[in-house]
Amino acid sequence: MKLLRYGPAGQEKPGLLDADGRVRDLSAQLPDLRGDSLLPDALARLAALDPLTLPLVSDQPQQDLRLGPCVAGVGKFIGIGLNYADHAAESGMDVPSEPVLFTKWTSCIAGPDDDLQLPAGSTSTDWEVELGIVIGAGGRNIPETEALDRVAGYCVVNDISEREWQTQRGGTWDKGKGHDGFGPIGPWLVTRDEIPDPQDLRLWLELDGRMRQDGSTRTMVFGVAELVSYCSRFTTLEPGDLITTGTPPGVGMGQKPPVYLRGGQVMRLGIDGLGNQTQRVIGA
């Protein structure tokens, strides 16, 4: 299934994408796509529905129908740093011996096609297309052999980052990762059954029509199962928590000289089977 949330910001309703690419309303089945609605039994009930019996939303998604963040009420938004060896190299950093964790404040979460307002004073805002993992049945100290069973599904994430704030302002990376709008997720949450191998997905990003990133999850340093298991050693993973898994090379910081976002530019990004995002950049 491809599950989604549609409507004006703050007023989104749950829905699913049918075989014809049209949105079907799920408001009669659940209040929103969040928390317990992502547990295996709840997803199984949704999967048993006939989409043709659900109310059809007239407008076309990502054209005249706004899509919101594909999951509501995210409790934890965990980021993984330097998880592609070639991205670590372009960043001038060593490949980590174990996963690098940081947090993106949940107030940064945005719809997949919402405009990106550059922060006041920003000079180094950058892009990062990433595979997002949405937790279903969470837990603590999850064995790696069971980790994929704890995943509800996957989504596209743009891990937007202000590099100066991330690396030159002291402290942790978090202050460069969590600004409002720095976490577009969606367009939809694709349930685990539709993605048989999360380690074989192409991911890409264009800026103003020029391909900047074009990679594959095959080259992750730490795979999805290992990341879920690893994160669960340090925090209890709960339904609806989101882990964004790192980016392939081609970010602005890695260009020579570095290239950062400016007003008027347009980012397009996507992952095979998970859909596309488009963000217009608004100047500070």
C-alpha positions as CSV (number, residue, x, y, z in Angstrom):
1,M,0.0,0.0,0.0
2,K,0.9,3.6,-0.5
3,L,-0.5,5.5,2.4
4,L,-0.6,9.3,2.5
5,R,-2.0,12.4,4.1
6,Y,-3.7,15.1,2.0
7,G,-5.1,18.6,2.5
8,P,-4.0,22.0,3.8
9,A,-1.2,22.1,6.3
10,G,-2.5,21.3,9.8
11,Q,-5.8,19.9,8.4
12,E,-4.5,16.8,6.6
13,K,-6.7,13.7,6.3
14,P,-5.5,10.1,5.9
15,G,-5.7,8.4,2.5
16,L,-4.2,5.8,0.2
17,L,-3.2,5.8,-3.4
18,D,-5.2,3.5,-5.6
19,A,-3.9,1.6,-8.7
20,D,-4.9,4.5,-11.0
21,G,-2.8,7.0,-9.0
22,R,-5.9,8.6,-7.4
23,V,-6.4,9.3,-3.7
24,R,-9.0,7.4,-1.7
25,D,-10.1,8.8,1.6
26,L,-9.5,6.8,4.8
27,S,-11.1,9.1,7.3
28,A,-13.8,6.6,8.1
29,Q,-11.2,4.0,9.0
30,L,-8.8,6.0,11.2
31,P,-8.4,9.5,12.5
32,D,-4.9,9.9,11.1
33,L,-1.9,8.0,9.9
34,R,0.1,7.9,13.1
35,G,1.2,5.7,16.0
36,D,-0.9,2.7,16.5
37,S,-2.4,2.9,13.0
38,L,1.1,1.7,11.8
39,L,1.1,-1.5,13.9
40,P,1.0,-4.7,11.8
41,D,-2.6,-5.6,12.7
42,A,-3.8,-2.1,11.8
43,L,-2.0,-2.1,8.5
44,A,-3.4,-5.6,7.7
45,R,-6.9,-4.2,8.2
46,L,-6.2,-1.4,5.8
47,A,-4.7,-3.8,3.3
48,A,-7.9,-5.9,3.4
49,L,-10.0,-2.9,2.2
50,D,-11.1,-2.6,-1.5
51,P,-9.9,0.8,-2.5
52,L,-12.7,1.1,-5.0
53,T,-15.2,1.2,-2.1
54,L,-13.5,4.1,-0.5
55,P,-14.5,7.8,-1.3
56,L,-12.6,9.2,-4.2
57,V,-10.8,12.5,-3.7
58,S,-11.4,14.5,-6.8
59,D,-8.1,16.4,-7.2
60,Q,-4.9,14.9,-8.5
61,P,-2.1,14.3,-5.9
62,Q,1.0,16.5,-6.3
63,Q,-0.8,18.6,-8.9
64,D,-3.9,20.3,-7.6
65,L,-4.0,18.3,-4.3
66,R,-1.4,19.1,-1.6
67,L,0.1,16.1,0.2
68,G,1.2,16.6,3.8
69,P,3.9,14.7,5.6
70,C,3.1,11.0,5.1
71,V,3.2,10.3,8.8
72,A,1.7,12.4,11.6
73,G,2.8,12.7,15.2
74,V,6.3,11.5,14.6
75,G,7.8,11.0,18.1
76,K,11.5,10.7,17.1
77,F,13.2,11.7,13.9
78,I,16.6,10.0,14.0
79,G,19.3,10.8,11.4
80,I,22.2,8.7,10.3
81,G,25.4,10.5,9.3
82,L,28.1,9.5,6.8
83,N,26.4,6.3,5.9
84,Y,27.7,6.2,2.3
85,A,31.5,5.8,2.0
86,D,31.7,8.1,-1.0
87,H,29.7,10.8,0.8
88,A,32.0,10.6,3.8
89,A,34.9,11.1,1.4
90,E,33.4,14.2,-0.2
91,S,32.7,15.6,3.2
92,G,36.4,15.1,4.2
93,M,35.4,12.7,7.0
94,D,36.3,9.1,7.8
95,V,33.9,6.3,7.2
96,P,32.4,5.6,10.6
97,S,33.1,2.3,12.4
98,E,29.6,2.3,13.8
99,P,26.5,4.4,12.9
100,V,26.6,8.2,13.6
101,L,23.3,9.3,15.1
102,F,21.8,12.8,15.3
103,T,18.3,14.1,15.7
104,K,16.1,16.2,13.5
105,W,13.6,18.1,15.6
106,T,10.1,17.0,14.6
107,S,9.0,20.6,14.0
108,C,11.2,20.5,10.8
109,I,8.8,18.0,9.2
110,A,7.1,19.3,6.0
111,G,5.0,18.0,3.1
112,P,6.9,16.5,0.1
113,D,6.2,19.5,-2.2
114,D,6.1,22.4,0.3
115,D,8.2,25.4,-0.4
116,L,11.5,25.6,1.5
117,Q,12.0,28.9,3.2
118,L,15.7,29.5,3.8
119,P,16.5,30.5,7.4
120,A,17.4,34.0,8.2
121,G,21.2,34.3,8.2
122,S,21.7,31.0,6.3
123,T,24.6,30.9,3.8
124,S,25.1,27.2,3.5
125,T,21.8,25.3,3.2
126,D,22.3,22.0,1.4
127,W,20.3,19.0,0.1
128,E,20.4,15.3,0.9
129,V,18.1,12.7,-0.6
130,E,17.6,9.8,1.8
131,L,15.7,6.6,2.4
132,G,13.4,7.0,5.4
133,I,12.4,4.1,7.6
134,V,9.0,4.3,9.4
135,I,8.8,2.1,12.5
136,G,5.7,-0.1,13.0
137,A,6.1,-2.5,15.9
138,G,9.0,-0.9,17.7
139,G,10.9,-2.0,20.8
140,R,14.2,-1.9,22.6
141,N,17.3,-4.0,21.8
142,I,15.8,-5.4,18.7
143,P,17.8,-8.2,17.2
144,E,19.0,-7.5,13.7
145,T,17.3,-10.7,12.5
146,E,14.0,-9.3,13.6
147,A,14.6,-5.6,12.6
148,L,12.8,-5.6,9.2
149,D,9.7,-7.1,10.8
150,R,9.5,-3.9,13.0
151,V,9.3,-1.6,9.9
152,A,5.9,-0.3,8.8
153,G,7.3,1.1,5.6
154,Y,9.6,3.4,3.8
155,C,9.5,7.0,2.4
156,V,11.5,9.6,0.7
157,V,13.3,12.1,2.9
158,N,15.1,15.3,2.0
159,D,17.5,15.8,5.0
160,I,18.0,19.5,4.4
161,S,21.0,20.8,6.3
162,E,22.6,24.2,7.1
163,R,26.3,23.2,6.9
164,E,27.7,26.2,8.7
165,W,25.4,25.7,11.6
166,Q,26.0,21.9,11.5
167,T,29.8,22.0,11.6
168,Q,31.1,25.4,12.6
169,R,28.8,26.6,15.4
170,G,30.0,24.3,18.1
171,G,28.2,21.4,19.7
172,T,26.3,18.7,17.9
173,W,25.0,18.5,14.3
174,D,21.4,19.1,15.4
175,K,21.3,22.8,15.1
176,G,22.0,22.5,11.4
177,K,19.5,19.8,10.8
178,G,16.2,20.8,12.5
179,H,15.2,24.1,11.2
180,D,11.5,24.5,10.1
181,G,11.0,22.9,6.7
182,F,14.3,20.9,6.8
183,G,12.5,17.5,6.8
184,P,10.1,17.0,3.9
185,I,8.8,13.4,4.0
186,G,6.6,11.5,1.5
187,P,4.8,11.7,-0.8
188,W,3.6,8.4,0.6
189,L,4.5,5.8,3.1
190,V,5.0,2.6,1.1
191,T,4.4,-0.4,3.2
192,R,7.2,-3.0,3.7
193,D,5.6,-5.7,1.6
194,E,6.0,-3.5,-1.5
195,I,9.8,-3.1,-1.0
196,P,11.3,-6.6,-0.9
197,D,14.8,-5.3,-0.7
198,P,15.4,-1.9,0.8
199,Q,19.1,-2.3,-0.1
200,D,18.5,-2.2,-3.8
201,L,16.8,1.2,-4.4
202,R,18.0,4.0,-6.7
203,L,17.8,7.5,-5.1
204,W,18.5,10.8,-6.9
205,L,18.2,14.5,-6.7
206,E,18.1,17.3,-9.3
207,L,18.7,21.0,-8.7
208,D,17.2,23.2,-11.4
209,G,17.1,20.2,-13.7
210,R,20.8,19.3,-13.2
211,M,21.4,15.9,-11.6
212,R,23.3,16.3,-8.4
213,Q,22.9,13.0,-6.7
214,D,22.4,9.6,-8.3
215,G,23.1,6.6,-6.0
216,S,21.8,3.4,-4.6
217,T,21.1,2.0,-1.2
218,R,23.3,-0.9,-2.1
219,T,26.3,1.3,-1.1
220,M,25.2,2.1,2.4
221,V,27.8,1.4,5.0
222,F,25.1,0.2,7.5
223,G,22.0,-1.4,6.1
224,V,18.3,-0.9,7.1
225,A,18.2,-3.9,9.5
226,E,21.4,-3.0,11.2
227,L,20.3,0.6,11.7
228,V,17.0,-0.3,13.2
229,S,18.7,-2.7,15.6
230,Y,21.4,-0.3,16.4
231,C,19.1,2.7,17.2
232,S,17.0,0.5,19.4
233,R,20.0,0.0,21.7
234,F,19.9,3.6,22.7
235,T,16.2,4.5,22.6
236,T,12.9,2.6,22.6
237,L,11.6,2.8,19.0
238,E,7.9,3.5,18.9
239,P,5.2,3.3,16.1
240,G,5.6,6.2,13.8
241,D,9.3,7.0,14.7
242,L,11.3,7.9,11.6
243,I,15.0,7.0,10.8
244,T,16.6,8.7,7.8
245,T,19.5,6.6,6.6
246,G,22.1,8.9,5.1
247,T,22.8,10.3,1.6
248,P,24.9,9.3,-1.4
249,P,27.5,11.7,-2.8
250,G,26.6,14.8,-4.7
251,V,25.6,17.2,-1.9
252,G,26.4,20.9,-2.2
253,M,29.1,20.8,0.4
254,G,31.0,18.3,-1.6
255,Q,31.2,20.4,-4.8
256,K,34.4,22.3,-5.6
257,P,33.7,25.1,-4.8
258,P,30.7,24.3,-2.6
259,V,27.3,25.1,-4.0
260,Y,24.4,25.9,-1.7
261,L,20.7,26.6,-2.1
262,R,19.5,30.1,-3.0
263,G,16.1,31.6,-3.6
264,G,14.3,30.7,-6.8
265,Q,15.9,27.3,-7.2
266,V,13.9,24.0,-7.5
267,M,14.9,20.6,-6.0
268,R,13.4,17.4,-7.4
269,L,14.2,14.2,-5.8
270,G,13.0,10.6,-5.5
271,I,13.6,6.9,-4.8
272,D,12.5,4.0,-7.0
273,G,9.1,2.8,-5.9
274,L,8.7,5.5,-3.2
275,G,7.7,8.5,-5.3
276,N,9.1,12.0,-5.9
277,Q,9.3,15.3,-4.1
278,T,9.6,18.9,-5.5
279,Q,10.6,21.9,-3.4
280,R,10.9,25.5,-4.5
281,V,13.4,27.5,-2.5
282,I,12.4,30.8,-1.1
283,G,15.1,33.3,-0.2
284,A,15.8,34.3,3.4
